[in-house]
Structure formats: structure tokens, C-alpha cells
Amino acid sequence: MDDQRLCRLRVHGDDLDLTGPAQSLRALADALRGAADTLEIPIRNGAVVQRRAEGPLAIELRGSPTLHLSGAPDELAAVWSALDSVATATDAGTEDSPHRHVGRLVVTGERPSPDDL
């Protein structure tokens, strides 16, 4: 199973929470960063679709659930950076609930439970 498939999307009111363990968030960031024009990546309960286009960052929820990201590469970089920084904070264990906000998207790190170690 690909690491990014361990990520999942949750909806909290108007916010979208993309959650996963550090290695999964990092794998998702790498895949999105390295993608050409359009990419769809399956996650645990849906998909993440990224489309590089001119303009500002757009974050939308569609489908069952599908997170759609679009914008210029320098705009999309905010999402990639949030995925990487949350993964780093999750690995470091310096925050109780590592998370970063990018517009309506919240990226949240999951630590393994003590039973998983």
C-alpha cells in the first residue's frame, strides 16, 4: 500500500481536515510537488486531486470525498509546505496536535497509539 493512502479527509463545518501519520503526509507532499499538470491520488476514504493552473490557490470538496487543489505552483506550495512541516512536527513530538492551516484546509498529524508501537 502506498504511504499516502493512510491519509484521510474529514469535514468539520467549513473546514477540511487532511490527517495522517508523518510518513503518509510526507509521501503525499512529495507526490503533489512532483506532479505535472493534473494528478489524482487515492487516500483512505477518497482522493486528493491537484491541478496546476494560473491563479490563486483554490481548495474545494467534491465527490465522496475528493479534495481538489488548484492554483499556480507557488500557491500550491503552501499546501506542500504544510504537509511537510506537520510531518516534521509529528515526528519530533514537540506539539500535542501538530497542525497547520492553509485557507479552509487543516493538515493534522497523527501519532501512532502506544498499542501500535
GUFI-268750 format. One record per residue (C-alpha): residue number from 1; x, y, z. Coordinates in Angstrom, 2 decimals, padded with zeros to 5 digits, always signed. Each point is the difference from the previous one (the first is absolute). Layout:
+-------+---------+---------+---------+
| lumse |       X |       Y |       Z |
+-------+---------+---------+---------+
|   NUM |       X |       Y |       Z |
...
+-------+---------+---------+---------+
This chain:
+-------+---------+---------+---------+
| lumse |       X |       Y |       Z |
+-------+---------+---------+---------+
|     1 | +000.00 | +000.00 | +000.00 |
|     2 | +001.29 | +003.46 | -000.86 |
|     3 | +000.77 | +002.15 | +003.05 |
|     4 | -002.32 | +002.84 | -001.06 |
|     5 | -002.96 | -002.42 | +000.10 |
|     6 | +000.19 | +000.19 | +003.80 |
|     7 | -001.14 | +003.64 | -000.12 |
|     8 | -003.69 | +000.76 | +000.38 |
|     9 | -002.26 | +002.99 | -000.47 |
|    10 | -002.47 | +001.20 | +002.63 |
|    11 | -002.51 | +002.82 | -000.27 |
|    12 | -000.56 | +002.33 | +002.98 |
|    13 | -002.53 | +002.65 | -000.96 |
|    14 | +001.73 | +002.13 | -002.64 |
|    15 | +003.44 | -001.44 | +000.78 |
|    16 | +001.56 | -003.00 | -001.70 |
|    17 | +002.43 | -002.03 | +002.12 |
|    18 | +002.60 | -002.07 | -001.85 |
|    19 | +001.43 | -002.35 | +002.63 |
|    20 | +002.66 | -002.69 | +000.00 |
|    21 | +003.19 | -001.34 | +001.49 |
|    22 | +003.23 | +001.84 | -000.75 |
|    23 | +001.24 | -002.35 | -002.73 |
|    24 | -003.37 | +000.18 | -001.76 |
|    25 | -000.14 | +003.80 | +000.06 |
|    26 | +003.57 | +000.15 | -001.28 |
|    27 | -000.75 | -002.49 | -002.81 |
|    28 | -003.05 | +002.02 | -001.02 |
|    29 | +002.03 | +003.23 | -000.05 |
|    30 | +002.68 | -001.63 | -002.15 |
|    31 | -002.55 | -001.39 | -002.46 |
|    32 | -001.82 | +003.33 | -000.32 |
|    33 | +003.21 | +002.01 | -000.30 |
|    34 | +001.34 | -002.28 | -002.75 |
|    35 | -003.23 | -000.14 | -002.01 |
|    36 | -000.46 | +001.45 | -003.45 |
|    37 | -003.21 | +001.82 | -000.90 |
|    38 | -002.65 | -002.21 | +001.64 |
|    39 | +000.29 | -002.84 | +002.49 |
|    40 | -002.51 | -002.09 | +001.94 |
|    41 | +001.25 | -001.86 | +003.06 |
|    42 | -002.16 | -002.48 | +001.90 |
|    43 | -000.13 | +000.39 | +003.77 |
|    44 | -001.69 | -002.18 | +002.63 |
|    45 | -003.51 | +001.39 | -000.48 |
|    46 | +000.13 | +001.83 | -003.31 |
|    47 | +002.54 | +001.83 | -002.12 |
|    48 | +002.10 | +003.13 | -000.35 |
|    49 | -000.01 | +001.64 | -003.43 |
|    50 | +002.49 | +002.72 | -000.85 |
|    51 | -000.10 | +002.13 | -003.13 |
|    52 | +002.74 | +002.48 | -000.80 |
|    53 | -001.51 | +003.10 | -001.56 |
|    54 | +000.53 | +003.74 | -000.02 |
|    55 | -001.57 | +001.84 | +002.89 |
|    56 | -000.44 | -000.17 | +003.75 |
|    57 | -000.32 | -003.15 | +002.08 |
|    58 | -003.48 | -001.54 | -000.08 |
|    59 | -000.98 | -002.71 | +002.50 |
|    60 | -003.28 | -001.81 | -000.60 |
|    61 | -001.81 | -003.11 | +001.19 |
|    62 | -001.71 | -002.04 | -002.70 |
|    63 | -001.27 | -003.52 | -000.28 |
|    64 | +000.40 | -002.74 | +002.53 |
|    65 | +002.16 | +001.79 | +001.43 |
|    66 | +002.50 | +001.40 | -002.45 |
|    67 | +002.24 | +002.90 | +000.97 |
|    68 | +000.70 | +002.18 | -003.05 |
|    69 | +003.01 | +002.32 | +000.06 |
|    70 | +000.76 | +002.36 | -002.86 |
|    71 | +002.18 | +003.02 | -000.58 |
|    72 | +003.38 | +001.17 | -001.15 |
|    73 | +002.94 | -002.05 | +001.29 |
|    74 | +001.07 | +002.74 | +002.42 |
|    75 | -003.55 | -000.03 | +001.44 |
|    76 | -000.16 | -003.81 | +000.23 |
|    77 | +003.36 | +000.10 | +001.80 |
|    78 | -001.83 | +001.19 | +003.13 |
|    79 | -001.80 | -003.35 | +000.17 |
|    80 | +003.19 | -002.00 | -000.68 |
|    81 | +001.82 | +001.98 | +002.70 |
|    82 | -002.80 | -000.58 | +002.52 |
|    83 | +000.12 | -003.76 | -000.66 |
|    84 | +003.79 | -000.04 | +000.49 |
|    85 | +000.02 | +002.19 | +003.11 |
|    86 | -002.76 | -002.00 | +001.70 |
|    87 | +001.86 | -003.23 | -000.81 |
|    88 | +003.16 | +001.43 | +001.57 |
|    89 | -001.87 | +001.21 | +003.10 |
|    90 | -001.74 | -003.37 | +000.33 |
|    91 | +003.33 | -001.86 | -000.15 |
|    92 | +001.58 | +002.40 | +002.49 |
|    93 | -002.81 | -000.37 | +002.52 |
|    94 | +000.33 | +003.66 | +001.01 |
|    95 | -003.69 | +000.84 | -000.46 |
|    96 | -003.03 | -001.72 | +001.57 |
|    97 | -002.01 | +000.18 | -003.21 |
|    98 | +002.20 | +001.16 | -002.86 |
|    99 | -002.04 | +001.83 | -002.61 |
|   100 | +000.25 | +002.83 | -002.53 |
|   101 | -002.71 | +002.05 | -001.69 |
|   102 | +000.00 | +000.80 | -003.71 |
|   103 | -003.23 | +001.85 | -000.67 |
|   104 | -002.84 | -002.36 | +000.87 |
|   105 | +002.34 | -003.00 | -000.03 |
|   106 | +001.44 | -001.21 | +003.30 |
|   107 | +002.87 | -002.49 | -000.23 |
|   108 | +000.24 | -002.10 | +003.18 |
|   109 | +002.62 | -002.56 | +001.01 |
|   110 | -000.87 | -003.30 | +001.66 |
|   111 | +002.36 | -001.76 | +002.33 |
|   112 | -000.22 | -003.74 | +000.43 |
|   113 | -001.78 | -001.08 | +003.15 |
|   114 | +002.17 | -001.70 | +002.66 |
|   115 | -001.67 | -003.30 | -001.01 |
|   116 | +001.36 | +000.42 | -003.55 |
|   117 | +003.62 | +000.36 | +001.17 |
+-------+---------+---------+---------+
